[in-house]
Every structure is written in structure tokens, then in C-alpha cells.
């Protein structure tokens, strides 16, 4: 039916004239208008949009040049740019805003069954974002931006089915993105995707209560604890972790008391590395498997974590297994011992395996690292120098390091490296060092003490003092066993003692002042240690007797 009509005339046929005239009447748009009615104004602006005109003067010049065909385009008469400018300034914008929303309401149902590429769910998907447009503060005094400049923000809620705006909201430049959530009525079962500028836990909890889903990047200062995790994801999709968290700060957990699902993802196209950033107090990470990332677990860059617990995790094939650590402020002076409640990070039943530049690298933070029933195996380093860079196992600088029932197996360089000052001590109990370039090294005016450990390392380099300022502080150090460890070096359980290994029943139940609050109760596989008779290393000897399964 449109044969012989110009494209522009075909486009404007979709504008419901009856509905538009109702809006003009509602807002008295044609009051005292003679030549330039609201409808004619709309057509001229649409003409400028479709033809790519840069200004009102450009629109009027083009229409004047095509004066002979204006009737066929549907335009009654062209006007001067000054008349068009006055109409834009004086007429109520609600006429055109409500017309736009009316047309969106007609078009969106047409795409309701359209599938978004690579998305298998049937839920409605929305993307929320804003665009800031700079403007003159003189011409638009209402549009205040930052630094006394003019700016307009256009907030758009985009329906990804057909890429059609579901809502458009114009504000001044100072309007914060998170405030836009208060302007949206959440749709049940719909997904709302946004960036971290929209993270407002009070507003997001309103979406939660409305049975809507929201997706956003977390803010860098978000404090949380991991309470659960999932293993049924496909790592080939780029997902590195899928776990459930709860907010921990007083304000945030009051605003959003329910658990939140957090997913970590590696973008193979951009090459962005996966980091699990933990920069909060009393954070607990449990049950994660992290492979082939630059850093498996990062315990703080610009901020510091305190009292962090990492349990039942596997960190494998990363550049750094775990990096940096917890901070203690104020820093105790050199002449003052560490307080009893200094902050610490504890790794319980964690496997550090085949990492490229040390399994754990912690430094300069005047705190403590605890290894409890961990396996540190097959890690390498990037330098062959006989210094801190050659620590391929656990390296700690200016901090206390505790090792309980931990196995250090086949690491290229130093399995455990203690360096620092200010009453910094390495405590090693019931730990097994086998097949490492060197077992344990103490350097930099530090101390080493330990009980019931087994060393069986390359070239007899079992434990070393790096300089004259270092010493073994405890006489019981002489009780170290240096012998054939008799352990499994491969297979499913590397480091597990064989039947005739001296590690079987060779340990002691640690009950000292420093150790009382940090000793563990289970081995790497979750088996309990025998009371008053611990095995050496991360594997406990099975309890004697008949084992029954009872339901």
C-alpha cells in the first residue's frame, strides 16, 4: 500500500495521529499556533534526525531546498530556524515524551519472544546505564554537573529483546546513578544488569523482595564472607568460582540481610586475570578451586585484610598462589613484642600446587600467617638466585609464620622462607619437608623454633640460618628427624606417609602458649587427628578398628 510513497512518509504513518492530538490537547500545545503546529514541529525534527542534520538551521535549509515535495513528505510547510527554536523552547516536552513511551509500549510486545544471542533463559533481560551529555550552564541552568559545569544525564533501561528502551529518564549531571533504581518498578523474575555505580543495597533489596534478579560488579570496598560454594560449573565457559556470600559491615548487612550469589569470571578475549580480592575483616573463603590465574587468592593490594580464613581450597597453576597479606596497625616498634591478638590469616586444608612464582608470597605487614594441614607441592620460582626470589613455597617477610601438620613436597627452591626483624619467629610443628631444594631457611635477624618435624630434602639442605643474626631459639630444635621420609611422591595423595614412615604417629599434640589458639583438628582429607598422638604432615593415620557405615 506504500508503493509510490517516500520513505519518510511511510515512517510517519506509524505515528498514531489520534493519540498525538490527545496529548497536544492535554498540554495545550497548539495554543495560539498558526503555521508551526506541534505535529508539524514533530515532523521537521524527525526529518532532521533521519537525514542527519546537525542543527535547526540545517533542517530548515534542507526543507526549503525540497519545498516542491514537502506535501508528499507529509510536512505542511517549512518555517525559519528561529520559529523552530522558539517552539522547542516554549512547548511542553511531555507531549513528545508520552508519545515516545506510547510507541515503545506498542513495539515491545512485538519482540517479547525474541531470544537474546547466547542466552538460554526465557526471563526478560534489562540493561541499565546512563549517558552524560555536556551542555552550557547558561542555556540549561537546571542541568548542573560537576565543577559548576552544565551536564545532562540520560538514564536508559534497555530491553535486550530487540534493544528497545523500556524507560528513559532525563536528570541533571549531579543525579547519582544509584538514585535511578528508586525510579524503577521492578518486574518479577526479570534480570536487571548494571555496573557498580548502581550498587545501593537498600534499593537492590527492594528488587530482591519483588522477586526480581539483579547483576552487578561489586564495589572495591565491599565487605563480605563466603558461606557456601558450588562446584557444578563448567570452567571452559570462563567461570572460575560460584559461591554465596553475606555482607559483613553493620550498615550493609542491615540494608541487605539476605545472601548474595557471587560469580568470578575470566574474560578470555581481553585477557583479564581473575582475582578474588579479600580486603575485609573476618572474611572466610571455603571450598574454592582456582586454576591458571595470575593470583589465586589476593589478600589485599590497596587495603588490608585481617583475620581472614581460607579453608578446603585448591590453588593450582597460578602465577602466585596467594599474595600479600594482612596488616597490623599501628606497627609495633622494634623493641616491643607482638601483641597476643595481632591479626593473622589462616590457611586450613589448602593445597598449593604447581604455582609458578611461589605458593604464597606475604610481606611487610607485621602480622601472621598460619598453615594448618596444608599441602605445598611442586611450586617453582622465577629466579635461581639464593635469596627471597628463590622461595618457591611459602615466603614471609616481617611477620610470624606458623606451620602445623603441613607437608612441603618437591618445591623447586626454599619450601619455607622466614625473613624479617622485630621479634619475628617461624614456628614449625609436626611438618614434613621432602624433596625440596631446601626445607626451611631463616634470615634477617629472625628466629626459628619447632618440634617434631621431618626433613628429607635435596643435597641435605634441610634447614639453614641465613646470617649470624639468626638463630634457632628453642633447644627442642635438636629433636628434628632427618631421615628417609618414606612417603608417596605421586598418585592421588602425594606426601601421604607409607606404612613404615617415621611420620606415622611421630607428632605431638601442640599445647603451647603460642599454639593453643591456632592448632588444627583435621587433616587435609577432613579426617580427625588422634588425640595426644598426631602424625607428621597433612595426612592423619586412619584410626584403628572396624569401620562401619550407619544410616
Secondary structure, 3 states (H helix, E strand, C coil): CCCCCCHHHHHHCCCCHHHHHHHHHHHCCCCCCCCCCHHHHHHHHHHHHHHCCCCHHHHHHHHHHCHHHHHHHCCCCCCCHHHHHHHHHHCCCHHHHHHHHHHHHHHHHHHCCCCCCCCCCCCCEEEEEEEEEEECCCCCCCCECHHHCEEEEEEEEEECCCCEEEEEEEEECCCCHHHHHHHCCCCCCCEEECCHHHCCHHHHHHHHHCCCEEECCCCCCCCEEEEEEECCCCHHHCEEEEEEEEECCHHHHHHCCCCEEEEEECECCCCECCCCECCCECCEEECCEEECCCEEEECCCCCCEECEEEECCEEECCCEEEECCECCCCCCCCCCCCCCCCCEEEEECCEEECCCCCCEEEECCCCEEEEECCEEECCCCCCCCCCHHHEEEEEEECCEEEEECCEEECCCCEEEEEECCCCCEEEEECCEEECCCEEEEEECCCEEEEECCEEECHHHCCEEECCCCCEECCHHHHHCEECCCCECCCCCCCCCECCCCCCCCCCCCCCCCCCCCCCCCECCCCCECCCCCCCCCCCCCCCCCCCCCCC
